[in-house]
Amino acid sequence: MVHTLVLVLRGPLQAWGARSRYNRRATQPQPTKSGVAGLLASALGYDRSADLSEFRDLRFGTRTDIPGTLTVD
């Protein structure tokens, strides 16, 4: 049996951090697996220091219906 959770993420300013090096961090236009795992853990009430290894085998896919514009601050 396959279980699927569909999340619709809408917001004017979403930041999905990708690679980081020194003081610079890249941002992706779509959610990252670690970002979604963090959202799920938060929704489940996990503490920030909790072990999230149960999300390791999470299969993940994204679909962008309305692409945004990357901004720089």
C-alpha positions in Angstrom: 0.0 0.0 0.0 1.3 3.4 -0.9 0.5 6.4 1.3 0.6 9.9 -0.1 0.5 13.2 1.6 -0.2 16.3 -0.6 0.9 19.7 0.8 -0.1 22.8 -1.0 2.4 25.5 -0.1 1.3 29.1 -0.8 3.0 32.2 0.4 4.4 35.4 -1.1 7.9 34.8 0.5 9.1 31.2 0.8 12.8 30.4 1.2 14.1 26.9 0.6 17.7 26.8 1.5 20.0 24.5 -0.4 23.7 24.4 -0.4 25.6 26.7 2.0 29.2 27.7 1.9 30.7 30.2 4.4 28.3 33.2 4.7 26.4 32.5 1.5 23.4 30.2 1.2 21.7 29.3 -2.1 17.9 29.3 -2.3 15.9 26.9 -4.5 12.5 27.9 -6.0 10.9 24.6 -4.8 10.8 22.9 -1.4 13.7 20.8 -0.3 13.3 17.3 1.3 14.9 18.5 4.5 12.6 21.5 4.6 9.4 19.4 4.2 10.7 16.9 6.8 11.2 19.9 9.1 7.6 21.1 8.5 6.2 17.6 9.2 8.3 17.2 12.3 7.1 20.6 13.6 3.4 19.7 12.8 3.9 16.5 14.8 5.3 18.5 17.8 8.9 17.3 17.6 11.5 19.3 19.4 14.2 20.9 17.2 16.8 18.5 18.6 14.6 15.4 17.9 15.9 12.5 15.8 14.3 12.7 12.4 15.8 9.5 11.0 12.2 8.2 10.4 11.9 10.7 7.5 15.1 9.4 5.9 13.3 7.0 3.5 10.6 9.5 2.6 9.9 9.6 -1.1 9.6 13.1 -2.3 8.4 15.0 -5.4 7.4 18.5 -6.2 5.2 20.3 -8.7 5.3 24.0 -9.3 1.9 25.4 -10.6 2.8 29.1 -10.3 6.5 29.7 -10.5 7.8 32.6 -8.4 10.6 35.1 -8.8 13.8 34.7 -6.8 14.8 37.9 -4.9 18.0 38.9 -3.2 18.2 40.7 0.1 
